[in-house]
Amino acid sequence: MVIHNGADDNASGVAAILEIIEKLKAEQTKLKRSILFLSFGAEEMGLLGSKYFVNNPLVDLGKIKLMFNLDMVGRLDSTTKAITVGGTGTAVGLSDLVQRFAEGEDLNVKLSSEGYGPSDHTSFYVENIPVLFFFTGVHEDYHTPEDDVEKINLSGEILVAEFVHDLIIEAANVPESLVYQEAGPKEQPSGRRRFKVTLGIMPDYSSEEGEGLRVDGVINNKPAKRAGMEKGDVIVAMDGKPVKNIYDYMYRLEECKPGQRINVDVLRNGKNITLVVDL
């Protein structure tokens, strides 16, 4: 039997939430709005926990002004200190709010405006609720038994938790409610797509719209690795069809079949390279 402890995915998010709860409990008098903390189950099976909540809410969904989602926040790179904050375009002025706080933190905060993503915040975004998604990035231990506690960057997670804590207090106290706005596709929260094939990459979810999909990691013994794909490559086309973002990539992957051979065009150090990938 193989045990997957899931230290980063997503015990790290749960641990950060518990620390934030403890701190906010002592600061209740500072908060002008209520805060509801939830830990959803069955995300990997199709966002089942968060989807159930929005269909059977404990409070009127119209009263939820902002949803924070911490999913994989335990592997902050000690050198770059990069963290992606998604959903910053889902409310008027939300990007400015996050950016203002980011400037005072010891973090390299990368903003992504779109509200849809492969995690529980999607269930709220499709219900017209602004969202913020915090994510320190994928790694080779993702979905393997190697995702264990000794690889968690504890001091880095503290930085992330403090950053989120400060944003929560600010969002809870702004005089006017955040006004929702659509930012990117609004797909139904069906969870992680069921693909017939895998390329074997770890995508950079903060890749800018229109620039292609940056590869954050390449998994050993998978099609992309065997074809010569490298970390840092930017996928711009698959089988002759353009890839401008993570959504294009998922659509192209859905069209592929096991055993199929495709050409994947990437940008590497400013040069166009075509890789032949056997799926």
ZITA-V293307 format. One record per run of one state. SS is the DSSP state (alpha for helix, beta for strand, coil for the rest). FROM is the first residue (numbers start at 1). TO is the last residue. Records with the same first field share a line. If there is no record, write none. Layout:
SS=FROM-TO  FROM-TO
This chain:
coil=1-6  26-27  31-47  56-60  64-66  71-81  87-90  92-93  103-107  113-120  126-130  136-148  152-153  174-179  181-200  204-212  219-222  228-233  239-240  243-245  255-260  269-270  279-279
alpha=7-25  28-30  48-55  61-63  94-102  121-125  149-151  154-173  223-227  246-254
beta=67-70  82-86  91-91  108-112  131-135  180-180  201-203  213-218  234-238  241-242  261-268  271-278
